[in-house]
Amino acid sequence: MTLRSDEWTETGESSGVSPEIAALVPRYLASKLRQIEEARTSLAAKDFEPVRIFGHNLKGTGLGYGFPRIEEIGDEMEQAALDQDELNISRQLDALCRFLTEECACSRTLKSSPK
């Protein structure tokens, strides 16, 4: 992903974060996309603890990067992992994937639009 940090400060979702944090957002989002696959592998093995930790980390970092939706998904995922609710975990992973994909598409649109 080749995204400029200034693009993220222009999105409604990540507004209000400092420029220093905004500069980290593209890497943060890319790492979450990679971690989705790791969580799916853990879920397939019925290993709920890595999924719980992933959800907990999302809950703890999402808002700090300007993404309250990531925080919400993380909260749901952590609770679903504690309940060993495979269907809800899968739904949360799908929701996170959709959200991240939309954010990346938004950034590409901002990058290509004239200023």
C-alpha positions as CSV (number, residue, x, y, z in Angstrom):
1,M,0.0,0.0,0.0
2,T,1.5,3.3,-1.0
3,L,-0.6,5.9,0.8
4,R,0.5,9.3,1.9
5,S,-0.2,10.2,5.5
6,D,-1.8,13.6,4.6
7,E,-4.6,11.7,2.8
8,W,-5.8,10.2,6.0
9,T,-6.1,13.5,7.7
10,E,-8.7,14.4,5.0
11,T,-11.0,11.5,5.7
12,G,-14.0,12.0,8.0
13,E,-13.2,8.8,9.9
14,S,-9.7,9.7,10.9
15,S,-10.1,13.4,11.4
16,G,-9.0,14.8,14.7
17,V,-5.9,12.7,15.1
18,S,-2.5,14.4,15.3
19,P,-0.3,14.6,12.2
20,E,2.1,12.2,13.9
21,I,-0.6,9.6,14.3
22,A,-2.0,10.2,10.8
23,A,1.4,9.4,9.4
24,L,1.2,6.0,11.0
25,V,-2.3,5.2,9.8
26,P,-1.5,3.5,6.4
27,R,0.9,1.0,8.1
28,Y,-1.7,0.5,10.9
29,L,-4.4,-0.4,8.5
30,A,-2.2,-2.6,6.4
31,S,-1.1,-4.5,9.5
32,K,-4.7,-5.1,10.5
33,L,-5.5,-6.5,7.1
34,R,-2.6,-9.0,7.5
35,Q,-3.8,-9.9,11.1
36,I,-7.3,-10.8,9.8
37,E,-5.8,-13.8,8.1
38,E,-3.9,-14.8,11.2
39,A,-7.1,-14.5,13.2
40,R,-9.0,-16.6,10.6
41,T,-6.3,-19.3,10.9
42,S,-6.7,-19.3,14.7
43,L,-10.5,-19.5,14.4
44,A,-10.3,-22.4,12.1
45,A,-8.1,-24.2,14.7
46,K,-10.6,-23.2,17.4
47,D,-7.8,-21.3,19.1
48,F,-9.7,-18.4,20.6
49,E,-7.0,-16.7,22.6
50,P,-5.2,-15.1,19.7
51,V,-8.5,-13.9,18.4
52,R,-9.4,-12.5,21.8
53,I,-6.0,-10.7,21.9
54,F,-6.5,-9.3,18.4
55,G,-10.0,-8.0,19.3
56,H,-8.6,-6.5,22.5
57,N,-5.8,-4.8,20.6
58,L,-8.3,-3.4,18.1
59,K,-10.4,-2.1,20.9
60,G,-7.4,-0.4,22.5
61,T,-6.0,1.2,19.3
62,G,-8.9,1.9,16.9
63,L,-10.0,5.1,18.5
64,G,-6.4,6.4,19.0
65,Y,-5.9,6.1,15.2
66,G,-9.2,7.9,14.6
67,F,-11.3,4.8,13.8
68,P,-14.1,4.3,16.3
69,R,-15.6,1.6,14.1
70,I,-12.4,-0.5,14.6
71,E,-12.7,0.0,18.3
72,E,-16.4,-1.3,18.2
73,I,-15.4,-4.3,16.0
74,G,-12.6,-5.1,18.4
75,D,-14.9,-5.0,21.4
76,E,-17.4,-7.3,19.7
77,M,-14.6,-9.7,18.6
78,E,-13.0,-9.9,22.0
79,Q,-16.3,-10.8,23.6
80,A,-17.1,-13.3,20.9
81,A,-13.8,-15.0,21.5
82,L,-14.4,-15.1,25.2
83,D,-17.8,-16.7,24.4
84,Q,-16.1,-19.0,21.8
85,D,-18.8,-17.8,19.4
86,E,-17.3,-18.8,16.1
87,L,-20.1,-17.3,13.9
88,N,-19.8,-13.8,15.6
89,I,-16.0,-13.9,15.4
90,S,-16.3,-14.6,11.6
91,R,-18.9,-11.8,11.3
92,Q,-16.6,-9.4,13.0
93,L,-13.6,-10.4,10.9
94,D,-15.7,-9.9,7.8
95,A,-16.9,-6.5,9.1
96,L,-13.3,-5.4,9.8
97,C,-12.1,-6.6,6.4
98,R,-14.9,-4.6,4.7
99,F,-14.2,-1.5,6.8
100,L,-10.5,-1.6,6.0
101,T,-11.1,-2.2,2.3
102,E,-13.4,0.8,2.2
103,E,-10.9,3.0,4.0
104,C,-8.1,2.0,1.6
105,A,-10.4,2.7,-1.4
106,C,-11.3,6.1,0.1
107,S,-7.6,6.9,0.4
108,R,-7.0,5.9,-3.2
109,T,-9.9,8.2,-4.3
110,L,-8.5,11.1,-2.3
111,K,-5.0,10.5,-3.8
112,S,-6.3,10.5,-7.4
113,S,-8.7,13.4,-7.1
114,P,-7.5,16.9,-8.0
115,K,-6.8,19.3,-5.1
